[in-house]
Amino acid sequence: MNLKKTTLEKINITCVNDIVKKFSRSIGIIYDRKLSGNNITVNQFSILSYIFYYENIALGKLADHLKMDRTTLTKNLKPLLRERYIEIMDSDDKRLKNLKLTKTGIKMLEDSIDLWKEAQESIYKKYGKNNIHQLVSLLHRIL
């Protein structure tokens, strides 16, 4: 076997997937801790905000916006449906299902925005506001 620790060390240091996921998990923890006061996760908050913004959005389009496969999105929608934050609406095209926020969902989103802002400020303090703005700007350009 020719596998060397130095090869793996280089992979561990330069692997984009590994680095991005580590960063994503570290900031996800910050958001989730803040949003836990409303019993909601950052993923759920994001889903609710996209559904509100796009109004009656089709499941497939929401998955595209979130860069999430439909199976994973469907799994993430279950607690939101159970809590009655969202509802599934029929569309003109019977093959498609549209998602809409309920009044309860809108209230949850409104009640969570200040917690989200607190999380955002915590991230700015931890990593530097300028660094985060540069990172977000870069990610918007490449995504």
N, C-alpha and C positions, 0 to 999 in steps of 0.2 A: 504494500500500500504506500503510495507517494503523498498522501495527504499530510499537510504541514500546518501547524498552529499559526504560522505567519500568514498563510493563505486565508485561513478562517478569520484571523484578526482583521485583515484587509477587507474581507467581505462584511464583517460586523461593523466596521467603521464607515464603510461607503454605501452600504445597502440602503437605497432610497426608501424602499418599503418599510424596512425596520425603523429607520429614523423617523419617518412621517407617522407611523403607527405609535411609536413611543411618545412623540409629541402630542398626537391626538388623544391618547389615553391620559396623559398628564393634564391637559386642559379640560378634557371631558370630566375628570374627577372634580375639578374646580366648579364647573357648571352644575354637575349633578349634586354636589354638596349644597350649593346655594338654592337650587330649584327643589331640593328635597323638602323644603318647608311647605311646598304646595303639592307634595307627593307626585312629582312629575320629573322625568328625566330630560336631559338636553335633547336627546333624539326626539322625544315626544313633543317638546317645545318647538323644535324645528319643523316637524311635520304639521303641527297645528298652525304655525305661522305661514307656511307655504299654502296650506289649504285655505286659510283666510285670505291671503294675498291674491291667489289665483281664482278664488270662488268657483265652486262646482267643478273642480279639476278632475279629469279622468285619472284613474289609478296608474295607468301606464305613463302618462305625462308627469305625474307626481314622482314616480320612480325615476324618470329621466332627470328631472330637476334636482333630485336628491342624490343622483349618481348611485342608486341603490337598485338591486334586482327586485323584481316583483314579489318573489317569495319572501325575501327579507322584509320588504315593506309591509306585506300582508301580515306577517308575524308582529311587526311593530304597531300595526293598526288595531290589533285585537284589544289591548287594554284601553285604547281610546274609544273604541266602540262600546266596550263593556261599561265604561264610565259615562257613556253618552255624551262625549265631547264632540264626536263626529257622527254623521249618518251617511249611509250609502244611498244615492239617488239613482233612479233609472235615467238613462239618457235617450235621446232620439234614436241612437244606434243601440239596439238591444244587446249587442255584444259588449258594450262598454258600461262601466259603472263609474259614476261621478261621486266625489266626496265633498261634503259640505260640513262646516262647523255648525254645531247647535248653539243655542243661547248659553248653555252650560260650558261649551267649548270656548266660546268667545270670552266668557267671564274668566275661565281658567287662564286663557292667554293674557288677558288684561292684568289679572292678578299676578302673573309670573314675570311680566316685563321688568319691573323694578329689581326682582331677584336676578334676572338675566343681566341687567345693567351692573349689579354688584359683582357678579362673576366676571364680567368683561373688565371692570376696573381692577379686580384682583389679578387678572391675567396681565393687564398692562403693568401693574406694579411688580409682578414676579419676573416678567420677561422684557420689560421696557416697552413703552407705548410706541416709540419710533420703530423698534424692531418688529412689533406685531403689525403695524401699519405697512411696513415694507413687505413682510411676509404675505399678508392678505392681498396686497396689490399684485405681487408676483403670482400668487395662486389664481387670482381672477384672470390674469393675462393668459396663463397656461391652461386653465380649465375652460 
